[in-house]
Amino acid sequence: MYENSEKSSVEKTETEDKISNSKNQIKDILIEIEYLKERIMKIEKKLEDEVIEVQDLSDEVIEKIIMDFLEKHQEKKVYPSDIAFAFNLDAKKVFELCCRLEKENKLG
């Protein structure tokens, strides 16, 4: 009979330890969530404050930028949006010029 009570006590202690560990993990997760919320708010604020001005360049200049960029980044896949963002260019215009250059077989 005493052995059964002892097992119950051990099981109870183990359960309490598991509950305590779970509570500590939850606290740690909540702290991390608060930290991430603060980081997100700071990033959002920074993005609100940051205005990116799109460059208005001639098609010829943009084509040269495209060709140079592709030549320098041959080892990886490059999208027109990569070029547009890298140089603050109108993404639609870069896409259209890439299509035109591809039709003219000027892209490698």
Secondary structure, 3 states (H helix, E strand, C coil): CHHHHHHHHHHHHHHHHHHHHHHHHHHHHHHHHHHHHHHHHHHHHHHHHCCCCCECCCHHHHHHHHHHHHHHCCCCCCCHHHHHHHHCECHHHHHHHHHHHHHCCCCC
